[in-house]
Amino acid sequence: MRPQAPPALRSFQCRSCGGNVTLRNAAQTHHVACEFCGSITNAQDPNLALIQKYKGKLTHGPVIQLGKRGTIRGEPYEMIGFLLRTVTVEGTDYSWEEYLLHHPHRGYRWLAQYGGHWNFIKTCTGMPQTSGNDAKYLNMKFQKYQEAEARVTYVLGEFFWEIRRGEKVQMVDYINPPYLLSCEKSEDEVVWSIGEYIRPEEIWKGFELEGSPPGQVGIGPSQPSPYARTERPMRWTFWILLGALVLSQFSCLVLSQNRKVYEETFSYSKADPEHAKVSQIFELAGRTSNVKIVTKASGLSNDWAEIEMALLNLDTGEALDLTREVSYYSGVASGVDEGVPWTEHWTEDGTRDSVLLPSVSSGRYYLWVHPKSASEKFSLHLEVHRDVPRWLPFFLVLPWILVPYGIYLWRRRSFEYRRWLESDYPMPSLTQLPSGGATDDS
């Protein structure tokens, strides 16, 4: 297709201030706002009728000047129109900037800026489908962000429709970051447009603007989440690591022998001059693994016992020494609470103890047991278990999987929470009471 020649320029003198007004796209421009006084002229009228005279002062200058040419996404554009739209929410005005760009072959595009966040916008070529608070366009699903009546409060340059200050439209914005879907409803028509978030640095570079872009305020409605691109890798990594940990623990549970290899009860008396006992010989078979020694005391009354033990290898003479303690205390507590007497029976029961020896080789073994206690008489029941499944490693590793993923989920939700703060549908805070929960507003 043969490239079209750029439209010829046309100029005239403003009927309000006498300033020279240049039309950069005269064939399609309907109304033009003087860049010197802001008065609006009907550019399609042969007599250039003055439509609206601006009585205020031009105090708001666009960062991209009228007639400025630049490139966006590799395409050349010229800024030909600028306007401010304003919505009033609970008595407060909120305004954003819209820049009308013209491409010699692709037609019109918009740059919209609010709080330092920019969107590159064009008119939809089809009609989006809406259902409740959702909209669908180009196989993308959008969520309703906000709805409000917007009015034009400031205008400069030329436009392809009959624009006026004070012009009102009902606007509905839907988002699917980085995309923004907008609907403008007036008495005469409904216009849908779709925009994509664009970094301000791209605009400054494309239009060769001086300085640096101003700082951004909050989170833009269509601003891409920095956590979106890592969502799938993080989710897969979490489930893979968690699955591997669970499978590893399950394998340990299945493959562990968990076998009781010895059991015996010893009785002790204060009158017995020799308290040390030696167990029967027992076999620890199989691979090198843990050994669990369980001690159960009975007959202790308001006393404790210290037990010195040694697990001795009959074949090698190696000994594993350890000291354990068991106790049992009980009593009665009483008193008066607000004039009411009370009595409570209490106990401190520590008569059962266990110890895990992590790595014991196979062979023949016996136990040497020597208790020390002031109790007149008590008994000890000893059990030895071989290759006991352990849960401690599982619970030690589990936080290293859960905590990083939990922090990621919290940061991602925090970002979205801040995004939706200014919408009509803010997200509930993580500290907010559940639905139906009691609150105290007094």
Secondary structure, 3 states (H helix, E strand, C coil): CCCCCCCCCEEEECCCCCCEEEECCCCCCCEEECCCCCCEEECCCCCCCEEECCCCCCCCCCCCCCCCEEEECCEEEEEEEEEEEEEEECCEEEEEEEEEEEECCCEEEEEEEECCEEEEEEECCCCCEEECCEEEECCEEEEEEEEEEEEEEEEEEEECCCCCCCCEEEEEEEEECCEEEEEEECCCCEEEEEEEEECHHHHHHHCCCCCCCCCCCCCCCCCCCCCCCCHHHHHHHHHHHHHHHHHHHHHHHHHCCCEEEEEEEEEEECCCCCCCEECCCEEECCCCEEEEEEEEEECCCCEEEEEEEEEEECCCCCEEEEEEEEEEEEEEEEEEECCEEEEEEEEEEECEEEEEEEEECCEEEEEEEEEEECCCEEEEEEEEEECCCCCHHHHHHHHHHHHHHHHHHHHHHHHHHHHHHHCCCCCCCCCCCCCCCCCCCC
